[in-house]
Amino acid sequence: MSAPVPAGVPILRLGNVLVTGLLDELDDKTARAFTDELTERIAADGPAGVLIDISRLEIIDSFVARTLSELTTTARLLGARVVVAGMRPPVAITLVELGLALEGVETALTAERGMQALGWYHGSQPPERGTR
């Protein structure tokens, strides 16, 4: 079992979506604990989607970029649709320069638009879900 995620990296469940974010101050230990916890939550909860809000990242270094790439790939391999929200131009440029295209990952300008892409709309209630 992994160590609990530090208070600075919350993972929230909203309906059938897990919502989290990346901080620019991720060290190796925090990144590993966060990656392990998110992976366990995806496997246990089986969310339809995962929203990763990176709007707090003004720039991105290679370590955080690789962590983001690994998180999105792992989430997709576990069957979750992934939306990365809030990407700033310098972050996008760095990802391209590092060769990390985040294949199969949707992007949204804001977390709200990312949630809409995953089936949530502004208001107090999620949209009605169909039966499986």
C-alpha positions in Angstrom: 0.0 0.0 0.0 1.3 3.4 -0.8 1.9 6.3 1.5 -0.9 8.8 1.7 -0.8 11.7 -0.8 0.6 14.9 0.7 -2.0 17.5 1.5 -0.7 19.7 -1.4 -1.8 17.1 -4.1 -5.5 16.3 -3.5 -7.3 13.8 -5.6 -11.1 14.4 -5.6 -13.9 12.3 -6.9 -16.8 14.2 -8.6 -19.3 11.7 -9.8 -17.5 9.4 -12.2 -14.5 11.8 -12.6 -11.2 12.0 -10.6 -9.9 15.6 -10.4 -6.4 16.5 -9.4 -3.6 18.9 -10.3 0.2 19.1 -10.6 2.3 21.4 -8.6 5.7 22.7 -9.8 7.3 21.9 -6.5 7.1 18.1 -6.9 10.1 16.2 -5.5 10.8 12.6 -6.3 9.1 11.2 -3.2 6.0 13.4 -3.5 5.7 12.6 -7.3 6.0 8.8 -6.6 3.4 8.9 -3.8 1.1 11.0 -6.0 1.5 8.7 -9.0 0.9 5.6 -6.9 -2.2 7.0 -5.2 -3.7 8.2 -8.5 -3.0 4.9 -10.1 -4.6 3.0 -7.1 -7.6 5.3 -7.2 -8.2 4.8 -10.9 -7.9 1.0 -10.5 -10.2 0.9 -7.5 -12.8 3.6 -8.5 -12.9 2.9 -12.2 -13.6 6.5 -13.2 -14.7 7.4 -16.7 -12.4 10.3 -16.7 -9.4 12.0 -15.0 -9.0 15.7 -15.1 -5.4 16.9 -14.4 -5.3 20.7 -13.8 -1.9 22.1 -14.5 -2.9 25.8 -14.4 -0.6 26.4 -11.5 2.5 25.5 -13.6 3.9 28.6 -15.2 6.9 26.6 -16.5 7.7 23.0 -16.4 11.0 21.2 -15.9 11.8 17.8 -17.4 11.0 15.9 -14.1 7.5 17.3 -13.8 6.9 16.9 -17.6 7.9 13.2 -17.4 5.6 12.8 -14.3 2.7 14.3 -16.3 3.4 12.1 -19.3 3.6 9.0 -17.0 0.4 9.9 -15.2 -1.6 10.4 -18.4 -0.3 7.2 -20.0 -1.0 5.1 -16.9 -4.5 6.6 -16.6 -5.3 5.8 -20.2 -3.9 2.3 -19.9 -6.3 1.7 -16.9 -9.2 2.8 -19.1 -9.8 6.4 -18.0 -10.3 9.2 -20.4 -7.8 11.9 -19.5 -8.1 15.7 -19.9 -5.2 18.0 -19.0 -6.6 21.5 -18.3 -5.0 24.9 -17.9 -1.8 24.4 -20.0 0.1 27.6 -20.5 2.1 28.3 -23.7 5.6 27.9 -22.1 4.5 24.5 -20.7 3.2 23.4 -24.1 6.5 24.5 -25.8 8.6 22.6 -23.2 6.6 19.4 -23.6 7.1 19.6 -27.4 10.8 20.3 -27.0 11.1 17.3 -24.7 9.3 15.1 -27.2 6.4 14.4 -24.8 3.3 14.7 -27.0 0.8 13.3 -24.4 -0.7 11.1 -27.1 -4.4 10.3 -26.7 -4.8 13.0 -24.1 -7.4 15.8 -24.5 -6.6 19.3 -23.4 -8.8 22.1 -22.3 -8.1 25.8 -21.6 -9.7 25.7 -18.1 -10.7 23.1 -15.6 -14.3 24.0 -16.1 -14.0 23.2 -19.9 -12.2 20.0 -19.0 -15.0 18.9 -16.8 -17.5 19.7 -19.5 -15.5 17.6 -21.9 -15.8 14.7 -19.4 -19.6 15.2 -19.1 -20.0 17.7 -16.3 -21.7 21.0 -16.7 -21.8 24.1 -14.5 -24.4 23.7 -11.8 -25.0 21.6 -8.7 -26.0 18.3 -10.4 -24.0 16.2 -12.9 -25.8 15.2 -16.1 -28.0 12.1 -16.0 -25.9 9.0 -16.6 -27.2 6.3 -18.9 -27.2 2.7 -17.9 -24.4 0.4 -18.9 
